[in-house]
Amino acid sequence: MTLLNNILRFMRHEQGDFNQLACDVFSYQFNHCGPYKRYCQHLHATPETVTHWQDIPSVPTDVFREFDLCTFDPAKSQYIFQTSGTTQESKGKHFYQTMDLYDEAIRLSFMRGIGLSVTDRISFRILTPSFNEIQTSSLFYMLQRALEWYGNTDSRFYMHNNQMDYIALKRDLDEDIRQQRPIALIGTAFSYVNLFDYFTEEKWQLPLGSVLMETGGLKGKSRTISQEELYYLFESRLGISRKDCFSEYGMTELSSQCYSKRNSYELTCPHWMSFRIINPETGKDVSMDETGIVQFFDLANLEAISAVTTADLGVKQNDGFKLLGRAPLAVLRGCSTEFEL
């Protein structure tokens, strides 16, 4: 059985050992990605010497901007997802030859992550562009797939040509409420802030059974908003209970997503992805409730690099973690200095 099939079996049924699969993935990526192999050799870490997933060399997200970190010829990519940024900035790239693992991660975690069942069909109200419009966004790809697989026929995206169609959104929300039709309202944190700014006086009472998902950072172009403040606005302006609001955390460099627990800001990983909160100077795990850099090992990232160090600060809580914002630039530089090729 191939490594990809072993990972799929683990994702679907938890059959197998995470650590052994992680070591197998490391061996595959070490042997098929030249820049990563040289980096690991620089650290004296090879498949022969590494026996635990926590010891597998992790790559800072910034490095995805400088190197094509994939295990196949990038010219054979089916999709290339890119990080956000200005046109002047170099963008990180994630190359996909096949979407099998990425799609499976969505199937197994998306609906559960927002408090619904995979057998549910619901009207999606999505405050982003569709993937058909912007085909370099991993977020838009995920939302497009979710709408296709789980959405009612009246589901739709409301942003087109970088403009939100607030009139259509209000019309549909009003009709949903009139018919008491549950919806899944999905957007980035600041798409909601912009919605509340546009409709300064409007208040809705979303139908019973509705859910809300927010993703993305809390720092916008004009101001920063706290998560607590945003969730207060969800309740006061949209009339949706805190228990029906969920946070999603994903990134271009990974193939899996984390979701918050119900009534909590604590994010948890799917069983095929593990995380660490590390001290950026030592690379060691920090203690519970101590702030550090969030690091992941994602089995579904087989065609890229599975061990990824983010630019986000976090703190471990129970079996999950809470995000605390972006790390200072000096800390990020420290995380990247060892990638000498």
C-alpha positions as CSV (number, residue, x, y, z in Angstrom):
1,M,0.0,0.0,0.0
2,T,1.4,3.4,-0.9
3,L,2.2,6.1,1.6
4,L,-0.7,8.2,0.3
5,N,-3.1,5.4,0.9
6,N,-1.7,4.8,4.4
7,I,-2.3,8.5,5.2
8,L,-5.9,8.4,3.8
9,R,-6.6,5.3,5.8
10,F,-5.3,7.0,9.0
11,M,-7.3,10.1,8.2
12,R,-10.5,8.1,7.6
13,H,-10.3,5.4,10.3
14,E,-7.3,6.3,12.6
15,Q,-5.7,3.0,11.6
16,G,-2.0,3.2,12.0
17,D,0.5,5.0,14.1
18,F,0.9,8.8,13.8
19,N,4.5,8.9,14.7
20,Q,5.5,6.1,12.2
21,L,3.5,7.8,9.5
22,A,5.2,11.1,10.3
23,C,8.6,9.4,10.0
24,D,7.6,7.8,6.7
25,V,6.4,11.2,5.4
26,F,9.7,12.8,6.5
27,S,11.7,10.1,4.7
28,Y,9.6,10.7,1.5
29,Q,10.0,14.5,1.7
30,F,13.7,14.3,2.5
31,N,14.3,12.2,-0.6
32,H,12.1,14.1,-3.0
33,C,12.6,17.8,-2.1
34,G,16.1,19.0,-2.7
35,P,16.1,22.2,-0.7
36,Y,14.5,20.5,2.3
37,K,17.1,17.6,2.1
38,R,20.0,20.1,2.2
39,Y,18.4,21.9,5.1
40,C,18.0,18.7,7.1
41,Q,21.5,17.6,6.3
42,H,22.7,21.0,7.5
43,L,20.9,20.2,10.8
44,H,22.3,16.6,10.8
45,A,18.8,15.3,10.7
46,T,18.1,12.3,8.3
47,P,15.5,9.5,8.1
48,E,18.2,7.3,9.7
49,T,18.6,9.5,12.8
50,V,15.1,10.9,13.4
51,T,12.7,8.6,15.2
52,H,10.0,11.0,16.5
53,W,7.8,13.5,14.7
54,Q,8.8,16.3,17.1
55,D,12.5,16.0,16.0
56,I,11.6,16.3,12.3
57,P,13.1,19.7,11.0
58,S,10.4,22.3,10.6
59,V,10.3,24.9,7.9
60,P,9.3,28.5,8.7
61,T,6.5,29.8,6.5
62,D,8.7,32.6,5.1
63,V,10.8,30.0,3.4
64,F,7.9,29.1,1.1
65,R,8.4,32.5,-0.4
66,E,12.0,31.7,-1.5
67,F,11.9,28.1,-2.5
68,D,9.6,25.7,-4.3
69,L,9.1,23.2,-1.5
70,C,7.4,20.3,-3.1
71,T,8.2,16.6,-3.8
72,F,7.5,16.7,-7.6
73,D,8.2,18.9,-10.6
74,P,6.3,22.1,-9.9
75,A,5.5,22.3,-13.7
76,K,3.2,19.3,-13.1
77,S,1.1,21.1,-10.5
78,Q,-2.7,20.8,-10.7
79,Y,-3.1,23.8,-8.4
80,I,-0.8,26.4,-7.0
81,F,-2.0,28.2,-3.9
82,Q,-0.4,31.5,-2.9
83,T,-0.2,33.5,0.3
84,S,-1.8,36.9,0.4
85,G,0.3,40.1,0.2
86,T,0.9,43.1,-2.0
87,T,2.0,42.8,-5.6
88,Q,5.4,44.1,-4.5
89,E,5.9,41.2,-2.0
90,S,7.1,37.8,-2.9
91,K,4.4,35.2,-2.1
92,G,4.6,31.8,-0.6
93,K,3.5,29.0,-2.9
94,H,2.0,25.6,-2.2
95,F,2.1,23.2,-5.1
96,Y,-0.4,20.4,-5.5
97,Q,-0.1,17.6,-8.0
98,T,-3.2,15.8,-6.6
99,M,-6.0,17.1,-4.3
100,D,-6.8,13.7,-2.8
101,L,-5.5,14.6,0.7
102,Y,-6.6,18.2,0.7
103,D,-10.1,17.2,-0.3
104,E,-10.2,14.5,2.2
105,A,-9.2,16.9,5.0
106,I,-12.2,19.1,4.0
107,R,-14.6,16.2,3.9
108,L,-13.6,14.9,7.3
109,S,-13.3,18.2,9.2
110,F,-15.2,21.1,7.6
111,M,-18.9,20.4,8.6
112,R,-17.9,18.9,11.9
113,G,-15.7,22.0,12.5
114,I,-18.7,24.3,12.2
115,G,-21.0,22.2,14.3
116,L,-22.9,20.4,11.5
117,S,-23.1,16.9,10.1
118,V,-21.8,15.8,6.7
119,T,-25.4,14.6,6.0
120,D,-26.7,18.2,6.5
121,R,-27.6,20.4,3.5
122,I,-27.7,24.1,4.3
123,S,-27.7,27.5,2.6
124,F,-24.2,28.9,2.6
125,R,-23.9,32.7,2.8
126,I,-20.2,33.3,2.0
127,L,-18.6,36.7,2.4
128,T,-15.6,36.0,0.1
129,P,-14.9,35.6,-3.6
130,S,-15.4,32.1,-5.1
131,F,-12.5,29.9,-6.1
132,N,-13.8,30.2,-9.7
133,E,-12.9,33.9,-9.5
134,I,-9.6,33.7,-7.6
135,Q,-7.9,30.3,-8.2
136,T,-4.8,30.9,-6.0
137,S,-6.5,30.9,-2.6
138,S,-6.6,27.8,-0.5
139,L,-9.4,29.3,1.6
140,F,-11.6,30.0,-1.4
141,Y,-10.9,26.4,-2.7
142,M,-12.1,25.0,0.6
143,L,-15.2,27.1,0.7
144,Q,-16.0,26.3,-3.0
145,R,-15.7,22.6,-2.2
146,A,-17.9,22.9,0.9
147,L,-20.6,24.8,-1.0
148,E,-20.6,22.2,-3.8
149,W,-20.7,19.2,-1.4
150,Y,-23.0,20.5,1.4
151,G,-24.7,23.6,0.1
152,N,-28.3,24.0,-0.9
153,T,-29.0,25.3,-4.4
154,D,-29.5,28.9,-3.2
155,S,-26.0,29.0,-1.6
156,R,-23.7,31.7,-2.9
157,F,-20.6,33.9,-2.6
158,Y,-21.2,37.7,-2.2
159,M,-17.8,39.2,-3.2
160,H,-17.1,39.8,-6.8
161,N,-14.3,41.9,-8.4
162,N,-13.2,42.9,-4.9
163,Q,-16.6,44.4,-4.0
164,M,-19.1,43.0,-1.5
165,D,-22.7,42.8,-2.8
166,Y,-24.3,44.0,0.4
167,I,-27.7,44.5,-1.2
168,A,-27.9,40.9,-2.3
169,L,-26.6,39.7,1.0
170,K,-29.2,41.7,2.9
171,R,-32.0,40.5,0.6
172,D,-31.0,36.9,1.2
173,L,-30.6,37.3,5.0
174,D,-34.0,38.9,5.2
175,E,-35.5,36.1,3.2
176,D,-33.8,33.5,5.3
177,I,-35.2,35.0,8.4
178,R,-38.7,35.4,6.9
179,Q,-38.7,31.7,6.0
180,Q,-36.8,30.7,9.2
181,R,-34.3,28.9,7.0
182,P,-31.1,28.0,8.8
183,I,-27.9,29.2,7.2
184,A,-24.2,28.9,7.4
185,L,-22.7,32.4,7.4
186,I,-19.0,32.3,6.6
187,G,-16.4,35.0,6.2
188,T,-13.1,36.4,7.3
189,A,-13.0,38.3,10.5
190,F,-12.9,41.7,8.8
191,S,-15.5,40.8,6.2
192,Y,-17.9,40.8,9.2
193,V,-16.4,44.1,10.6
194,N,-17.0,45.6,7.1
195,L,-20.5,44.3,7.1
196,F,-21.3,45.9,10.5
197,D,-19.7,49.1,9.3
198,Y,-21.8,49.1,6.1
199,F,-25.1,48.4,7.9
200,T,-24.5,50.7,10.9
201,E,-28.0,50.3,12.4
202,E,-29.1,47.0,11.0
203,K,-29.7,44.0,13.3
204,W,-30.7,40.5,12.3
205,Q,-32.0,37.5,14.2
206,L,-30.6,34.6,12.3
207,P,-32.9,31.5,12.2
208,L,-32.5,28.8,14.8
209,G,-30.1,26.1,13.6
210,S,-27.8,28.7,11.8
211,V,-24.1,28.6,12.3
212,L,-21.3,31.2,11.8
213,M,-17.6,30.6,10.9
214,E,-14.9,33.3,11.0
215,T,-11.4,32.9,9.8
216,G,-8.4,35.1,9.2
217,G,-6.6,37.7,11.3
218,L,-8.2,40.3,13.6
219,K,-5.9,43.1,12.4
220,G,-7.3,45.0,9.5
221,K,-6.0,47.9,7.3
222,S,-7.6,50.5,9.5
223,R,-7.9,49.0,13.0
224,T,-7.6,45.9,15.1
225,I,-10.5,44.2,16.8
226,S,-10.4,41.7,19.6
227,Q,-11.9,38.2,19.2
228,E,-14.1,38.9,22.2
229,E,-15.4,42.2,20.6
230,L,-16.1,40.4,17.3
231,Y,-18.1,37.6,18.9
232,Y,-20.1,40.2,20.9
233,L,-21.0,41.8,17.6
234,F,-22.1,38.4,16.3
235,E,-24.6,38.0,19.1
236,S,-25.8,41.6,19.2
237,R,-25.9,42.4,15.5
238,L,-26.7,38.9,14.0
239,G,-28.6,37.4,16.8
240,I,-26.7,34.2,16.8
241,S,-25.7,32.4,19.9
242,R,-22.0,32.2,21.0
243,K,-22.3,28.4,20.9
244,D,-23.1,28.5,17.2
245,C,-20.0,30.6,16.3
246,F,-16.8,28.9,15.2
247,S,-13.3,30.0,14.4
248,E,-11.3,28.3,11.6
249,Y,-7.5,28.4,11.4
250,G,-5.8,27.4,8.2
251,M,-2.8,28.6,6.1
252,T,-1.6,28.3,2.6
253,E,1.4,26.2,3.6
254,L,-0.7,23.5,5.2
255,S,-3.4,21.1,3.8
256,S,-5.5,20.7,7.0
257,Q,-7.4,23.1,9.1
258,C,-8.1,23.7,12.9
259,Y,-11.4,24.6,14.3
260,S,-12.5,26.0,17.7
261,K,-14.4,24.0,20.2
262,R,-18.0,25.0,20.8
263,N,-18.2,28.0,23.2
264,S,-14.5,28.4,23.2
265,Y,-11.6,30.2,21.4
266,E,-9.5,27.0,21.8
267,L,-8.5,25.6,18.5
268,T,-7.9,21.8,18.0
269,C,-6.2,19.9,15.2
270,P,-7.7,16.9,13.4
271,H,-6.1,13.6,14.5
272,W,-3.8,13.5,11.4
273,M,-2.1,16.8,12.4
274,S,-0.2,17.6,15.6
275,F,1.0,20.9,17.0
276,R,3.7,22.2,19.3
277,I,4.1,25.6,21.0
278,I,7.9,26.2,20.9
279,N,10.4,28.7,22.2
280,P,11.8,30.2,18.9
281,E,15.3,30.5,20.4
282,T,15.7,26.9,21.6
283,G,13.1,25.1,19.4
284,K,11.9,23.3,22.6
285,D,8.3,23.0,23.8
286,V,7.2,25.7,26.2
287,S,5.3,24.9,29.3
288,M,1.5,24.9,29.5
289,D,0.1,28.5,29.5
290,E,3.4,29.9,28.3
291,T,3.5,31.9,25.0
292,G,5.5,30.5,22.1
293,I,5.4,30.0,18.3
294,V,2.9,27.6,16.8
295,Q,4.4,24.7,14.9
296,F,2.5,21.9,13.0
297,F,3.1,18.5,11.5
298,D,0.4,17.8,8.9
299,L,0.3,14.3,7.4
300,A,-1.9,15.6,4.6
301,N,0.9,17.9,3.4
302,L,2.6,14.9,1.8
303,E,3.5,16.7,-1.5
304,A,5.1,19.7,0.3
305,I,6.7,19.9,3.7
306,S,4.7,18.5,6.7
307,A,6.6,20.2,9.5
308,V,5.9,23.9,9.3
309,T,6.7,26.7,11.8
310,T,4.1,29.5,11.6
311,A,4.4,33.2,12.2
312,D,1.8,33.0,15.0
313,L,2.0,33.2,18.7
314,G,0.0,30.8,20.7
315,V,-0.5,29.2,24.1
316,K,-1.4,25.6,24.8
317,Q,-4.8,24.9,26.4
318,N,-5.9,21.4,27.3
319,D,-5.6,19.4,24.1
320,G,-5.6,22.5,21.8
321,F,-4.2,26.0,21.6
322,K,-5.3,29.6,21.6
323,L,-3.9,32.1,19.1
324,L,-2.4,35.3,20.5
325,G,-1.6,37.2,17.2
326,R,1.4,37.5,15.0
327,A,4.9,37.1,16.3
328,P,7.3,40.1,16.3
329,L,9.5,40.5,13.2
330,A,12.6,39.8,15.3
331,V,11.3,36.5,16.5
332,L,10.4,35.5,12.9
333,R,13.9,36.3,11.7
334,G,15.2,34.0,14.4
335,C,13.0,31.2,13.2
336,S,14.3,31.5,9.7
337,T,18.0,31.8,10.3
338,E,18.7,28.1,10.2
339,F,17.4,27.6,6.7
340,E,20.8,27.9,5.1
341,L,21.0,26.2,1.7
